Amino acid sequence: MKELVIIIKDDTKVKLLMEILSLMDFVEVKKKESSGADKSKKSSGYDFFQSAGLFKNRQISASLLRKKAWRYC
């Protein structure tokens, strides 16, 4: 089964598109509401700047990270 996400720019066309899709027997319609307010709630859950200094007194280099990463591949 494939899933397709459609972003509709004009809210007045939503009803028409939903009616057309619901007439097709091979299409299952799931309506998901999204708004700008929902996006701001998700991003406000974590403060990026709280992570400042997380690796402050640790000896980590790019080459060391690469060596460790290749061990697990």
PDB file of N, CA, C and O in Angstrom, chain B, residues numbered from 101:
ATOM      1  N   MET B 101       0.849  -1.170   0.000  1.00  0.00           N
ATOM      2  CA  MET B 101       0.000   0.000   0.000  1.00  0.00           C
ATOM      3  C   MET B 101       0.897   1.237   0.000  1.00  0.00           C
ATOM      4  O   MET B 101       1.880   1.294   0.739  1.00  0.00           O
ATOM      5  N   LYS B 102       0.569   2.192  -0.800  1.00  0.00           N
ATOM      6  CA  LYS B 102       1.302   3.453  -0.889  1.00  0.00           C
ATOM      7  C   LYS B 102       0.524   4.536  -0.170  1.00  0.00           C
ATOM      8  O   LYS B 102      -0.706   4.516  -0.130  1.00  0.00           O
ATOM      9  N   GLU B 103       1.253   5.476   0.392  1.00  0.00           N
ATOM     10  CA  GLU B 103       0.627   6.606   1.074  1.00  0.00           C
ATOM     11  C   GLU B 103       1.054   7.880   0.368  1.00  0.00           C
ATOM     12  O   GLU B 103       2.225   8.051   0.027  1.00  0.00           O
ATOM     13  N   LEU B 104       0.108   8.763   0.154  1.00  0.00           N
ATOM     14  CA  LEU B 104       0.355  10.001  -0.567  1.00  0.00           C
ATOM     15  C   LEU B 104      -0.125  11.166   0.281  1.00  0.00           C
ATOM     16  O   LEU B 104      -1.246  11.149   0.789  1.00  0.00           O
ATOM     17  N   VAL B 105       0.706  12.162   0.432  1.00  0.00           N
ATOM     18  CA  VAL B 105       0.337  13.362   1.177  1.00  0.00           C
ATOM     19  C   VAL B 105       0.079  14.474   0.177  1.00  0.00           C
ATOM     20  O   VAL B 105       0.921  14.768  -0.672  1.00  0.00           O
ATOM     21  N   ILE B 106      -1.083  15.087   0.282  1.00  0.00           N
ATOM     22  CA  ILE B 106      -1.456  16.171  -0.622  1.00  0.00           C
ATOM     23  C   ILE B 106      -1.625  17.440   0.196  1.00  0.00           C
ATOM     24  O   ILE B 106      -2.364  17.457   1.181  1.00  0.00           O
ATOM     25  N   ILE B 107      -0.952  18.486  -0.206  1.00  0.00           N
ATOM     26  CA  ILE B 107      -1.077  19.783   0.455  1.00  0.00           C
ATOM     27  C   ILE B 107      -1.953  20.660  -0.418  1.00  0.00           C
ATOM     28  O   ILE B 107      -1.624  20.942  -1.570  1.00  0.00           O
ATOM     29  N   ILE B 108      -3.064  21.085   0.142  1.00  0.00           N
ATOM     30  CA  ILE B 108      -4.030  21.885  -0.610  1.00  0.00           C
ATOM     31  C   ILE B 108      -3.877  23.338  -0.193  1.00  0.00           C
ATOM     32  O   ILE B 108      -4.076  23.686   0.971  1.00  0.00           O
ATOM     33  N   LYS B 109      -3.525  24.175  -1.142  1.00  0.00           N
ATOM     34  CA  LYS B 109      -3.275  25.584  -0.858  1.00  0.00           C
ATOM     35  C   LYS B 109      -4.558  26.383  -0.679  1.00  0.00           C
ATOM     36  O   LYS B 109      -4.606  27.317   0.121  1.00  0.00           O
ATOM     37  N   ASP B 110      -5.588  26.019  -1.416  1.00  0.00           N
ATOM     38  CA  ASP B 110      -6.847  26.761  -1.382  1.00  0.00           C
ATOM     39  C   ASP B 110      -7.875  25.963  -0.580  1.00  0.00           C
ATOM     40  O   ASP B 110      -8.314  24.900  -1.019  1.00  0.00           O
ATOM     41  N   ASP B 111      -8.258  26.469   0.589  1.00  0.00           N
ATOM     42  CA  ASP B 111      -9.186  25.757   1.467  1.00  0.00           C
ATOM     43  C   ASP B 111     -10.558  25.534   0.843  1.00  0.00           C
ATOM     44  O   ASP B 111     -11.283  24.626   1.251  1.00  0.00           O
ATOM     45  N   THR B 112     -10.916  26.339  -0.124  1.00  0.00           N
ATOM     46  CA  THR B 112     -12.234  26.183  -0.747  1.00  0.00           C
ATOM     47  C   THR B 112     -12.304  24.940  -1.627  1.00  0.00           C
ATOM     48  O   THR B 112     -13.399  24.486  -1.962  1.00  0.00           O
ATOM     49  N   LYS B 113     -11.173  24.389  -2.003  1.00  0.00           N
ATOM     50  CA  LYS B 113     -11.134  23.215  -2.893  1.00  0.00           C
ATOM     51  C   LYS B 113     -11.070  21.891  -2.130  1.00  0.00           C
ATOM     52  O   LYS B 113     -11.141  20.825  -2.743  1.00  0.00           O
ATOM     53  N   VAL B 114     -10.940  21.943  -0.828  1.00  0.00           N
ATOM     54  CA  VAL B 114     -10.783  20.726  -0.035  1.00  0.00           C
ATOM     55  C   VAL B 114     -11.994  19.814  -0.171  1.00  0.00           C
ATOM     56  O   VAL B 114     -11.844  18.615  -0.406  1.00  0.00           O
ATOM     57  N   LYS B 115     -13.170  20.362  -0.029  1.00  0.00           N
ATOM     58  CA  LYS B 115     -14.392  19.558  -0.078  1.00  0.00           C
ATOM     59  C   LYS B 115     -14.534  18.849  -1.425  1.00  0.00           C
ATOM     60  O   LYS B 115     -14.880  17.668  -1.474  1.00  0.00           O
ATOM     61  N   LEU B 116     -14.272  19.557  -2.500  1.00  0.00           N
ATOM     62  CA  LEU B 116     -14.368  18.974  -3.839  1.00  0.00           C
ATOM     63  C   LEU B 116     -13.392  17.809  -4.003  1.00  0.00           C
ATOM     64  O   LEU B 116     -13.766  16.740  -4.485  1.00  0.00           O
ATOM     65  N   LEU B 117     -12.168  18.021  -3.608  1.00  0.00           N
ATOM     66  CA  LEU B 117     -11.161  16.972  -3.738  1.00  0.00           C
ATOM     67  C   LEU B 117     -11.508  15.762  -2.874  1.00  0.00           C
ATOM     68  O   LEU B 117     -11.342  14.626  -3.317  1.00  0.00           O
ATOM     69  N   MET B 118     -11.981  15.981  -1.664  1.00  0.00           N
ATOM     70  CA  MET B 118     -12.363  14.878  -0.783  1.00  0.00           C
ATOM     71  C   MET B 118     -13.512  14.068  -1.381  1.00  0.00           C
ATOM     72  O   MET B 118     -13.525  12.842  -1.278  1.00  0.00           O
ATOM     73  N   GLU B 119     -14.470  14.744  -1.999  1.00  0.00           N
ATOM     74  CA  GLU B 119     -15.590  14.042  -2.632  1.00  0.00           C
ATOM     75  C   GLU B 119     -15.118  13.189  -3.807  1.00  0.00           C
ATOM     76  O   GLU B 119     -15.554  12.050  -3.972  1.00  0.00           O
ATOM     77  N   ILE B 120     -14.233  13.742  -4.609  1.00  0.00           N
ATOM     78  CA  ILE B 120     -13.709  12.999  -5.766  1.00  0.00           C
ATOM     79  C   ILE B 120     -12.939  11.763  -5.302  1.00  0.00           C
ATOM     80  O   ILE B 120     -13.127  10.672  -5.842  1.00  0.00           O
ATOM     81  N   LEU B 121     -12.082  11.933  -4.314  1.00  0.00           N
ATOM     82  CA  LEU B 121     -11.282  10.810  -3.828  1.00  0.00           C
ATOM     83  C   LEU B 121     -12.137   9.747  -3.152  1.00  0.00           C
ATOM     84  O   LEU B 121     -11.848   8.556  -3.267  1.00  0.00           O
ATOM     85  N   SER B 122     -13.179  10.159  -2.452  1.00  0.00           N
ATOM     86  CA  SER B 122     -14.031   9.180  -1.764  1.00  0.00           C
ATOM     87  C   SER B 122     -14.839   8.333  -2.745  1.00  0.00           C
ATOM     88  O   SER B 122     -15.295   7.250  -2.380  1.00  0.00           O
ATOM     89  N   LEU B 123     -15.024   8.794  -3.967  1.00  0.00           N
ATOM     90  CA  LEU B 123     -15.741   8.021  -4.981  1.00  0.00           C
ATOM     91  C   LEU B 123     -14.896   6.883  -5.555  1.00  0.00           C
ATOM     92  O   LEU B 123     -15.437   5.949  -6.146  1.00  0.00           O
ATOM     93  N   MET B 124     -13.604   6.953  -5.390  1.00  0.00           N
ATOM     94  CA  MET B 124     -12.708   5.922  -5.921  1.00  0.00           C
ATOM     95  C   MET B 124     -12.596   4.790  -4.910  1.00  0.00           C
ATOM     96  O   MET B 124     -12.235   5.017  -3.755  1.00  0.00           O
ATOM     97  N   ASP B 125     -12.904   3.577  -5.340  1.00  0.00           N
ATOM     98  CA  ASP B 125     -12.919   2.445  -4.417  1.00  0.00           C
ATOM     99  C   ASP B 125     -11.521   1.982  -3.997  1.00  0.00           C
ATOM    100  O   ASP B 125     -11.394   1.260  -3.008  1.00  0.00           O
ATOM    101  N   PHE B 126     -10.498   2.366  -4.702  1.00  0.00           N
ATOM    102  CA  PHE B 126      -9.139   1.962  -4.365  1.00  0.00           C
ATOM    103  C   PHE B 126      -8.404   2.992  -3.512  1.00  0.00           C
ATOM    104  O   PHE B 126      -7.218   2.826  -3.226  1.00  0.00           O
ATOM    105  N   VAL B 127      -9.101   4.056  -3.103  1.00  0.00           N
ATOM    106  CA  VAL B 127      -8.484   5.121  -2.312  1.00  0.00           C
ATOM    107  C   VAL B 127      -9.145   5.170  -0.941  1.00  0.00           C
ATOM    108  O   VAL B 127     -10.371   5.201  -0.835  1.00  0.00           O
ATOM    109  N   GLU B 128      -8.335   5.176   0.100  1.00  0.00           N
ATOM    110  CA  GLU B 128      -8.819   5.363   1.459  1.00  0.00           C
ATOM    111  C   GLU B 128      -8.450   6.783   1.873  1.00  0.00           C
ATOM    112  O   GLU B 128      -7.278   7.158   1.830  1.00  0.00           O
ATOM    113  N   VAL B 129      -9.428   7.562   2.267  1.00  0.00           N
ATOM    114  CA  VAL B 129      -9.206   8.968   2.589  1.00  0.00           C
ATOM    115  C   VAL B 129      -9.077   9.127   4.096  1.00  0.00           C
ATOM    116  O   VAL B 129      -9.968   8.740   4.852  1.00  0.00           O
ATOM    117  N   LYS B 130      -7.956   9.703   4.523  1.00  0.00           N
ATOM    118  CA  LYS B 130      -7.736  10.040   5.927  1.00  0.00           C
ATOM    119  C   LYS B 130      -7.465  11.532   5.982  1.00  0.00           C
ATOM    120  O   LYS B 130      -6.531  12.024   5.348  1.00  0.00           O
ATOM    121  N   LYS B 131      -8.262  12.235   6.723  1.00  0.00           N
ATOM    122  CA  LYS B 131      -8.114  13.682   6.796  1.00  0.00           C
ATOM    123  C   LYS B 131      -7.277  14.043   8.013  1.00  0.00           C
ATOM    124  O   LYS B 131      -7.545  13.586   9.124  1.00  0.00           O
ATOM    125  N   LYS B 132      -6.269  14.861   7.793  1.00  0.00           N
ATOM    126  CA  LYS B 132      -5.395  15.291   8.869  1.00  0.00           C
ATOM    127  C   LYS B 132      -5.336  16.807   8.846  1.00  0.00           C
ATOM    128  O   LYS B 132      -4.920  17.408   7.855  1.00  0.00           O
ATOM    129  N   GLU B 133      -5.749  17.410   9.927  1.00  0.00           N
ATOM    130  CA  GLU B 133      -5.718  18.867  10.027  1.00  0.00           C
ATOM    131  C   GLU B 133      -4.327  19.304  10.472  1.00  0.00           C
ATOM    132  O   GLU B 133      -3.730  18.695  11.359  1.00  0.00           O
ATOM    133  N   SER B 134      -3.828  20.344   9.860  1.00  0.00           N
ATOM    134  CA  SER B 134      -2.552  20.909  10.289  1.00  0.00           C
ATOM    135  C   SER B 134      -2.653  22.417  10.247  1.00  0.00           C
ATOM    136  O   SER B 134      -3.312  23.000   9.386  1.00  0.00           O
ATOM    137  N   SER B 135      -1.986  23.025  11.199  1.00  0.00           N
ATOM    138  CA  SER B 135      -1.985  24.483  11.244  1.00  0.00           C
ATOM    139  C   SER B 135      -0.645  24.965  11.764  1.00  0.00           C
ATOM    140  O   SER B 135       0.152  24.173  12.266  1.00  0.00           O
ATOM    141  N   GLY B 136      -0.399  26.234  11.649  1.00  0.00           N
ATOM    142  CA  GLY B 136       0.843  26.820  12.136  1.00  0.00           C
ATOM    143  C   GLY B 136       0.982  26.697  13.635  1.00  0.00           C
ATOM    144  O   GLY B 136       2.102  26.606  14.139  1.00  0.00           O
ATOM    145  N   ALA B 137      -0.129  26.690  14.367  1.00  0.00           N
ATOM    146  CA  ALA B 137      -0.090  26.582  15.821  1.00  0.00           C
ATOM    147  C   ALA B 137       0.463  25.229  16.254  1.00  0.00           C
ATOM    148  O   ALA B 137       1.184  25.153  17.249  1.00  0.00           O
ATOM    149  N   ASP B 138       0.142  24.161  15.528  1.00  0.00           N
ATOM    150  CA  ASP B 138       0.647  22.840  15.865  1.00  0.00           C
ATOM    151  C   ASP B 138       2.161  22.770  15.704  1.00  0.00           C
ATOM    152  O   ASP B 138       2.846  22.157  16.523  1.00  0.00           O
ATOM    153  N   LYS B 139       2.675  23.383  14.669  1.00  0.00           N
ATOM    154  CA  LYS B 139       4.108  23.359  14.425  1.00  0.00           C
ATOM    155  C   LYS B 139       4.864  24.088  15.527  1.00  0.00           C
ATOM    156  O   LYS B 139       5.938  23.644  15.934  1.00  0.00           O
ATOM    157  N   SER B 140       4.327  25.192  16.012  1.00  0.00           N
ATOM    158  CA  SER B 140       5.020  25.941  17.055  1.00  0.00           C
ATOM    159  C   SER B 140       5.033  25.174  18.365  1.00  0.00           C
ATOM    160  O   SER B 140       5.984  25.309  19.135  1.00  0.00           O
ATOM    161  N   LYS B 141       4.011  24.373  18.646  1.00  0.00           N
ATOM    162  CA  LYS B 141       3.990  23.568  19.860  1.00  0.00           C
ATOM    163  C   LYS B 141       5.091  22.517  19.824  1.00  0.00           C
ATOM    164  O   LYS B 141       5.744  22.265  20.836  1.00  0.00           O
ATOM    165  N   LYS B 142       5.298  21.907  18.672  1.00  0.00           N
ATOM    166  CA  LYS B 142       6.324  20.883  18.548  1.00  0.00           C
ATOM    167  C   LYS B 142       7.712  21.473  18.753  1.00  0.00           C
ATOM    168  O   LYS B 142       8.536  20.889  19.456  1.00  0.00           O
ATOM    169  N   SER B 143       7.972  22.605  18.157  1.00  0.00           N
ATOM    170  CA  SER B 143       9.302  23.186  18.252  1.00  0.00           C
ATOM    171  C   SER B 143       9.571  23.793  19.620  1.00  0.00           C
ATOM    172  O   SER B 143      10.732  23.912  20.010  1.00  0.00           O
ATOM    173  N   SER B 144       8.535  24.182  20.365  1.00  0.00           N
ATOM    174  CA  SER B 144       8.756  24.800  21.664  1.00  0.00           C
ATOM    175  C   SER B 144       9.028  23.766  22.751  1.00  0.00           C
ATOM    176  O   SER B 144       9.364  24.142  23.874  1.00  0.00           O
ATOM    177  N   GLY B 145       8.894  22.478  22.452  1.00  0.00           N
ATOM    178  CA  GLY B 145       9.114  21.437  23.439  1.00  0.00           C
ATOM    179  C   GLY B 145      10.581  21.252  23.790  1.00  0.00           C
ATOM    180  O   GLY B 145      10.886  20.720  24.857  1.00  0.00           O
ATOM    181  N   TYR B 146      11.479  21.664  22.944  1.00  0.00           N
ATOM    182  CA  TYR B 146      12.905  21.471  23.177  1.00  0.00           C
ATOM    183  C   TYR B 146      13.641  22.771  22.920  1.00  0.00           C
ATOM    184  O   TYR B 146      13.457  23.405  21.881  1.00  0.00           O
ATOM    185  N   ASP B 147      14.472  23.164  23.867  1.00  0.00           N
ATOM    186  CA  ASP B 147      15.260  24.378  23.719  1.00  0.00           C
ATOM    187  C   ASP B 147      16.666  23.984  23.268  1.00  0.00           C
ATOM    188  O   ASP B 147      17.428  23.383  24.026  1.00  0.00           O
ATOM    189  N   PHE B 148      16.991  24.324  22.048  1.00  0.00           N
ATOM    190  CA  PHE B 148      18.277  23.963  21.456  1.00  0.00           C
ATOM    191  C   PHE B 148      19.450  24.484  22.289  1.00  0.00           C
ATOM    192  O   PHE B 148      20.461  23.794  22.426  1.00  0.00           O
ATOM    193  N   PHE B 149      19.332  25.663  22.831  1.00  0.00           N
ATOM    194  CA  PHE B 149      20.436  26.289  23.547  1.00  0.00           C
ATOM    195  C   PHE B 149      20.699  25.652  24.911  1.00  0.00           C
ATOM    196  O   PHE B 149      21.727  25.935  25.527  1.00  0.00           O
ATOM    197  N   GLN B 150      19.801  24.806  25.394  1.00  0.00           N
ATOM    198  CA  GLN B 150      20.058  24.075  26.631  1.00  0.00           C
ATOM    199  C   GLN B 150      21.164  23.033  26.434  1.00  0.00           C
ATOM    200  O   GLN B 150      21.756  22.565  27.406  1.00  0.00           O
ATOM    201  N   SER B 151      21.440  22.674  25.184  1.00  0.00           N
ATOM    202  CA  SER B 151      22.469  21.680  24.883  1.00  0.00           C
ATOM    203  C   SER B 151      23.866  22.291  24.796  1.00  0.00           C
ATOM    204  O   SER B 151      24.841  21.569  24.588  1.00  0.00           O
ATOM    205  N   ALA B 152      23.974  23.582  24.950  1.00  0.00           N
ATOM    206  CA  ALA B 152      25.277  24.248  24.855  1.00  0.00           C
ATOM    207  C   ALA B 152      26.220  23.687  25.916  1.00  0.00           C
ATOM    208  O   ALA B 152      25.859  23.581  27.088  1.00  0.00           O
ATOM    209  N   GLY B 153      27.418  23.333  25.496  1.00  0.00           N
ATOM    210  CA  GLY B 153      28.424  22.816  26.415  1.00  0.00           C
ATOM    211  C   GLY B 153      28.262  21.342  26.737  1.00  0.00           C
ATOM    212  O   GLY B 153      28.899  20.850  27.668  1.00  0.00           O
ATOM    213  N   LEU B 154      27.453  20.639  26.017  1.00  0.00           N
ATOM    214  CA  LEU B 154      27.201  19.226  26.287  1.00  0.00           C
ATOM    215  C   LEU B 154      28.484  18.391  26.191  1.00  0.00           C
ATOM    216  O   LEU B 154      28.686  17.473  26.986  1.00  0.00           O
ATOM    217  N   PHE B 155      29.337  18.702  25.234  1.00  0.00           N
ATOM    218  CA  PHE B 155      30.590  17.971  25.040  1.00  0.00           C
ATOM    219  C   PHE B 155      31.797  18.821  25.442  1.00  0.00           C
ATOM    220  O   PHE B 155      32.876  18.677  24.867  1.00  0.00           O
ATOM    221  N   LYS B 156      31.625  19.684  26.401  1.00  0.00           N
ATOM    222  CA  LYS B 156      32.634  20.683  26.759  1.00  0.00           C
ATOM    223  C   LYS B 156      33.987  20.068  27.134  1.00  0.00           C
ATOM    224  O   LYS B 156      34.992  20.418  26.515  1.00  0.00           O
ATOM    225  N   ASN B 157      34.053  19.202  28.084  1.00  0.00           N
ATOM    226  CA  ASN B 157      35.332  18.666  28.559  1.00  0.00           C
ATOM    227  C   ASN B 157      35.572  17.237  28.083  1.00  0.00           C
ATOM    228  O   ASN B 157      36.112  16.415  28.823  1.00  0.00           O
ATOM    229  N   ARG B 158      35.175  16.947  26.863  1.00  0.00           N
ATOM    230  CA  ARG B 158      35.361  15.610  26.316  1.00  0.00           C
ATOM    231  C   ARG B 158      36.294  15.678  25.116  1.00  0.00           C
ATOM    232  O   ARG B 158      36.236  16.612  24.317  1.00  0.00           O
ATOM    233  N   GLN B 159      37.142  14.684  25.008  1.00  0.00           N
ATOM    234  CA  GLN B 159      38.094  14.621  23.902  1.00  0.00           C
ATOM    235  C   GLN B 159      37.453  13.861  22.740  1.00  0.00           C
ATOM    236  O   GLN B 159      37.581  12.641  22.640  1.00  0.00           O
ATOM    237  N   ILE B 160      36.772  14.583  21.874  1.00  0.00           N
ATOM    238  CA  ILE B 160      36.098  13.975  20.731  1.00  0.00           C
ATOM    239  C   ILE B 160      36.556  14.679  19.465  1.00  0.00           C
ATOM    240  O   ILE B 160      36.551  15.907  19.385  1.00  0.00           O
ATOM    241  N   SER B 161      36.951  13.885  18.476  1.00  0.00           N
ATOM    242  CA  SER B 161      37.343  14.452  17.187  1.00  0.00           C
ATOM    243  C   SER B 161      36.545  13.757  16.085  1.00  0.00           C
ATOM    244  O   SER B 161      35.925  12.718  16.313  1.00  0.00           O
ATOM    245  N   ALA B 162      36.569  14.330  14.918  1.00  0.00           N
ATOM    246  CA  ALA B 162      35.847  13.750  13.785  1.00  0.00           C
ATOM    247  C   ALA B 162      36.408  12.377  13.431  1.00  0.00           C
ATOM    248  O   ALA B 162      35.646  11.461  13.122  1.00  0.00           O
ATOM    249  N   SER B 163      37.726  12.224  13.471  1.00  0.00           N
ATOM    250  CA  SER B 163      38.323  10.928  13.124  1.00  0.00           C
ATOM    251  C   SER B 163      37.955   9.856  14.149  1.00  0.00           C
ATOM    252  O   SER B 163      37.725   8.705  13.777  1.00  0.00           O
ATOM    253  N   LEU B 164      37.896  10.212  15.417  1.00  0.00           N
ATOM    254  CA  LEU B 164      37.495   9.259  16.450  1.00  0.00           C
ATOM    255  C   LEU B 164      36.039   8.827  16.254  1.00  0.00           C
ATOM    256  O   LEU B 164      35.712   7.648  16.395  1.00  0.00           O
ATOM    257  N   LEU B 165      35.189   9.765  15.937  1.00  0.00           N
ATOM    258  CA  LEU B 165      33.786   9.435  15.679  1.00  0.00           C
ATOM    259  C   LEU B 165      33.647   8.512  14.473  1.00  0.00           C
ATOM    260  O   LEU B 165      32.835   7.587  14.490  1.00  0.00           O
ATOM    261  N   ARG B 166      34.433   8.758  13.429  1.00  0.00           N
ATOM    262  CA  ARG B 166      34.384   7.900  12.243  1.00  0.00           C
ATOM    263  C   ARG B 166      34.820   6.468  12.572  1.00  0.00           C
ATOM    264  O   ARG B 166      34.186   5.504  12.141  1.00  0.00           O
ATOM    265  N   LYS B 167      35.907   6.340  13.340  1.00  0.00           N
ATOM    266  CA  LYS B 167      36.397   5.006  13.711  1.00  0.00           C
ATOM    267  C   LYS B 167      35.342   4.238  14.496  1.00  0.00           C
ATOM    268  O   LYS B 167      35.097   3.060  14.233  1.00  0.00           O
ATOM    269  N   LYS B 168      34.724   4.904  15.453  1.00  0.00           N
ATOM    270  CA  LYS B 168      33.703   4.238  16.266  1.00  0.00           C
ATOM    271  C   LYS B 168      32.466   3.904  15.440  1.00  0.00           C
ATOM    272  O   LYS B 168      31.843   2.863  15.649  1.00  0.00           O
ATOM    273  N   ALA B 169      32.115   4.762  14.523  1.00  0.00           N
ATOM    274  CA  ALA B 169      30.931   4.520  13.701  1.00  0.00           C
ATOM    275  C   ALA B 169      31.131   3.314  12.791  1.00  0.00           C
ATOM    276  O   ALA B 169      30.200   2.534  12.591  1.00  0.00           O
ATOM    277  N   TRP B 170      32.334   3.149  12.235  1.00  0.00           N
ATOM    278  CA  TRP B 170      32.582   2.039  11.320  1.00  0.00           C
ATOM    279  C   TRP B 170      32.595   0.698  12.043  1.00  0.00           C
ATOM    280  O   TRP B 170      32.404  -0.339  11.408  1.00  0.00           O
ATOM    281  N   ARG B 171      32.814   0.695  13.344  1.00  0.00           N
ATOM    282  CA  ARG B 171      32.776  -0.555  14.097  1.00  0.00           C
ATOM    283  C   ARG B 171      31.390  -1.177  14.079  1.00  0.00           C
ATOM    284  O   ARG B 171      31.253  -2.401  14.097  1.00  0.00           O
ATOM    285  N   TYR B 172      30.371  -0.344  14.043  1.00  0.00           N
ATOM    286  CA  TYR B 172      28.997  -0.828  14.164  1.00  0.00           C
ATOM    287  C   TYR B 172      28.300  -0.998  12.824  1.00  0.00           C
ATOM    288  O   TYR B 172      27.130  -1.378  12.788  1.00  0.00           O
ATOM    289  N   CYS B 173      28.988  -0.726  11.723  1.00  0.00           N
ATOM    290  CA  CYS B 173      28.357  -0.874  10.399  1.00  0.00           C
ATOM    291  C   CYS B 173      28.528  -2.253   9.846  1.00  0.00           C
ATOM    292  O   CYS B 173      28.057  -2.540   8.746  1.00  0.00           O
TER     293      CYS B 173
END
